[in-house]
Amino acid sequence: MIEHIVFNNDSGLEGKLKALKALDAALPVVVIVMNVQKSCVEYMSSRGCRELGTTLEALREMGPAYYDNFFNPTDVADYLPKIIAMLEAPAEENMVVTFFQQVRMATSRDWSWHLGTSRVFMRDADGQPTHVITCATPIDPLHHVTSKVNRLLEENNFLRRNQHIFASLTKREKEILRLLALGFSAVEIAEKTGISEKTAVTHRRNIKAKIGAQSSYDLTSFAQAFDLI
């Protein structure tokens, strides 16, 4: 019954928002409805407004500044492509996307990790998305999953920051980086690849300079991040 009230596309926006408000206190998540066309908040659970230290009216007036005020911009590269793909997907797919996002709460200047799940909430007469609904859940910092999530996100951020560097490596350099990460010496690399020891040393020096490696550990970490070993 609840699902019918909230997501029945035959009802108008006001009817849907009224249904959300009626369920506000009972939901274990913060619900946000974004106006895609105006790039502003249309609705947010009262709990969400309290945690951000603001009001729904203030959020609506912020417009696109809402994102700058409360979310870490470094996360955008991870979830924006997913949101775009969801908006461009055919209506019949009912596509849902899930992502991690860092939010700045009113009680702390530190970032707080949240898990968000979004889908199209409303479409116009032509089937184009007009509103998106997101359910956001904070990740308990005392829970064991937080450290795992942070590690995965750090790895993902590392990949994003260094993807262009990895792409700049030649096929030979990637091969030698893999061997360096496995602990082979210049002499051993020369034997395995059919190049001279001097050339192997030159490759090692160039690779370290390209990826900014200061130690063998840095070489290994880089190679692992890009699945060379």
N, C-alpha and C positions, 0 to 999 in steps of 0.2 A: 504493500500500500504506500509506504514512504517513497519507494523508488518511483512509483507511478506519479506521485504528487510532485516530486522534485524534478524528474527528468522527462516528463511528458512534453514533447516539443509542440503539442497543440495548444498548450497554455502560454500566456504572455509572460514577458519578463517580470512584471510586477507580481504576478501570481506565483512564479517560481521563487522570487526573493521573499515573498510573504511566507511561503512554505519553509524556506531555510531559516527564517527568523523564528518560526514556531518551534523548530527543532534545535535551535542554537545551544541551549543549555544542556541538551541530552547528548550532543555529539562529542566524541573524545578527540576531535581534531579541530584545527582552525580552518574555516572555509573562506576562500576568497573568490570572488567573481570579478574578472577583469573585463572591461569594455575594450575589445580588440581595436575597434575603429578609432576610439579616442585615446587609447593607451592610458587608461586610468582605472582606478578601483571603482567598481560599481557597488560592491558589497564586501564586508568582512565581518566575521563573527565577533561578538562583543569581547570574547576572550582574546582574540588576536589584537584588537584595538588596545586592550589593557596592557598586553605584553609589549606592544610597540610604544605605549605611552602617548597615544593619540586618539583621535575620534574619526568616525566614518566620514563626517563632513570635511575634516581636514585632509583626509586621504584623497577624497574626490577632488579637492582643490589642487592637490599636488600635481596631478597629471602624471606625466612620465618621470618627474622628479622622485616619485615614490620608490623607484628602483634604486636610484642613487642614494637615497636617504637610509634605506634599510638593508640593502643586499650587497654582498661582497662582489665587486665587478670581475674578480678573477674566475668566478664560477660560470660566467656567461658563456664562454666558449664551449662548456660542457653541455649545458641544457638548452641553449638557444636553438641549435640545429634540430633538436628533438621537437621543440615547440613548433618550429616552422614546418617540419615534416607533418606534424599532426594537423596544423591548419590547412595544409595543402592536400591532405589525404581526402579521398572521396567520402562523402557523408555516411555512406552505408558501412564503412569500415569501423566507425565508432572508435577510432584510435585513442588509446590511453598511453601516456608517457609518465615515467617515474624518474626522479632525479634528486640529487643532494644539493642543498643550497645553504649558504651561511647567512644568518640573519642577525642583525644588531638589535638586541632587546633593550627596553627602557631601563632595566635594572643593572645593566652592565655594558661597558664599552667594548667588551670582547665579542667575537663572533660566536654564534651558537648554531650548531649543525641541525638542519631540519631535513626530513624526507618529504618531498612533495609528489603528489600524483595529480595529473591534469587531464582534462578532456574538454571537447567543445561542449558548451552549455546551451548556446542559442545560435541559430542561423537565420539569415534573412530569406526573403521570398525566392532568391536565386540560389539558395543553398550555401551562401558564403558565411563563414563564421563571424559572428558579431560579439560573442562573449565566451570566455573560457572559465571553467570552474577548477579550482585547485584545493585539495585537502592537504594541509601541512601538519606534520607531526614532529615535535622536537625529539632529538635523540638524547636520551638520558646520559649525561657525562659520566655517571658512576657505573653505567652498564658496560660489561665486557665488550660489547659489539662496537663501542665508540672507538677504541684503539684500533680495531680492525678497519673500521670505516675510514679513520684518519690516515691509516697506512695506505689503503687503496687510493684515497683521494690524492695523497702526496705523490704516489707513483704516477697517477694520471696527470697531475700537474707537471711532473718532471717530463713525461712523454710529450706533453703539449709544448713546453718551453724549448725542448731540444729536438723536436721533430725535424726542423729545418736543417739542423746540424747533421743529424743522421742521414738525411736525404742528400747532403752535400758530399758524403763519403763515397768514394768509388767502390766498385765491386771488389777490387783488390784490397783496398783499405778495410773494408768490412771483414774480409776473409782474415786479414792479419790481425785486426782487432779481436776477432774471435779467438785466434791462437794466443794472443797476448793475454787475454782474459783467462785462458785455460792454463796459463803459467809457462808457456814455451819461451825459450830464450831466442835471441836473434839468430844464433847458429842453427837451432832446431827449426825455426820458421823458414830460414833459407833453404834448408834441406827439404822441408815439406812442400814448399811452394816453387822450388826450382829457380830461386833468385839468389843473388850474392848476399853475403852477410852485411856488407855495406849498405846495400839497397834495403835490406830488412830493418837496419838501424834507422835509416832515413825515413822509412815508412812509419816506424814507431814514433819518431820525433814529430813528424807531421800530424799523425793521428792525435797524439797528446795535445798538440797545439790547437787542433781543430775543435776538440771536445772539451778543452780546458781541464784536462786531467793532470793532477799533481802527483799521483801515486798509482801503484798497481791496483789498489782498491777502487780508485775512481774509474780505471779502465774496465774492471770487472763489473762494477755497478752499472756503467753505461751499457755494456754488452748485454747484461742480464735484462735491463729495462727494455731493450729492443729485440729480445728473444734470439740473440746470437748464440747464446749458450743455455 
